[in-house]
Every structure is written in structure tokens, then in C-alpha cells.
Amino acid sequence: MTGPLPTKKELKGAKVYIHYPDEYARVIHIDIEHPEINDIIKPKESTYCAGKEGGCFIGLKKEMQERIKKKSK
């Protein structure tokens, strides 16, 4: 876990939940909710996530990376 860096942007107000099975979910999963995430990962798209020391890493496909680049200009 590296913490804050000049090359990182914190998503203030992001909400993270462990979602247990209920009428909305059939399997246990983790929800990360923030409006800016849908600007990068569109609904129904999938990507890669791996554990790392202190948390997890979400890898982004090229088209997702392009969306971030366009948004930051």
C-alpha cells in the first residue's frame, strides 16, 4: 500500500460495500460506488481485479484508459 502520491487521484466520497446475497445479488461481492467510476467502466463492462498489500488493484482495458485520458484534458 503506497498511500497518496502526486500521480494518484483520490475519489472522495467513494463508498465500498461487501454485498451479501439478497434480492439484488445472488453471490457475495464487493461494490465500489462513485459517479466517476461509470465514466471509466461502463455498466456491463468487465475488467481485472487482483489483491495487493493493503487492498486491491483494478486493471483497466485500453478503451477504459482512453476514457480517463480524454476526461483529464
C-alpha positions in Angstrom: 0.0 0.0 0.0 1.7 3.2 -1.2 -0.9 5.7 0.0 -1.2 9.2 -1.5 1.2 10.1 -4.4 1.2 13.0 -6.9 0.3 10.5 -9.6 -2.8 9.3 -7.8 -6.3 11.0 -7.7 -8.4 10.2 -4.6 -12.1 9.7 -5.3 -13.6 11.5 -2.4 -16.9 10.2 -1.3 -16.4 6.7 -2.8 -18.4 4.1 -1.0 -17.2 0.5 -0.7 -19.5 -2.3 0.5 -19.4 -6.1 0.9 -22.7 -7.1 -0.6 -24.2 -10.3 0.8 -26.9 -12.3 -1.2 -30.3 -10.7 -1.1 -33.0 -9.8 -3.7 -30.4 -7.7 -5.6 -27.4 -10.1 -5.6 -27.1 -13.8 -5.9 -23.5 -14.0 -4.8 -21.3 -12.2 -2.3 -19.3 -9.4 -4.0 -17.7 -6.0 -3.4 -19.4 -2.8 -4.6 -17.4 0.3 -5.2 -19.7 3.2 -5.8 -18.8 6.7 -7.1 -20.2 8.5 -10.2 -16.8 8.9 -11.8 -16.3 5.2 -12.0 -19.0 4.9 -14.6 -17.1 7.5 -16.7 -14.3 4.9 -16.9 -16.0 1.5 -16.6 -19.4 1.4 -18.3 -22.2 -0.7 -16.9 -21.9 -4.4 -18.0 -18.2 -4.0 -18.9 -15.7 -6.2 -17.1 -12.1 -5.8 -16.2 -9.5 -7.4 -14.0 -9.0 -7.1 -10.2 -6.2 -8.6 -8.1 -5.4 -8.4 -4.5 -2.4 -6.3 -3.3 -0.9 -5.5 0.0 -3.5 -3.3 1.8 -6.3 -3.6 -0.8 -6.8 -4.4 -4.4 -5.8 -3.3 -7.9 -8.3 -2.9 -10.7 -6.6 -3.2 -14.1 -8.2 -1.2 -16.9 -8.6 -2.2 -20.6 -7.3 0.2 -23.3 -10.7 1.7 -24.0 -11.2 2.5 -20.3 -7.7 4.1 -20.1 -8.6 6.2 -23.1 -11.8 7.5 -21.4 -9.6 8.6 -18.4 -7.2 10.4 -20.8 -10.0 12.2 -22.6 -11.6 13.3 -19.3 -8.3 14.7 -17.9 -7.7 17.0 -20.8 
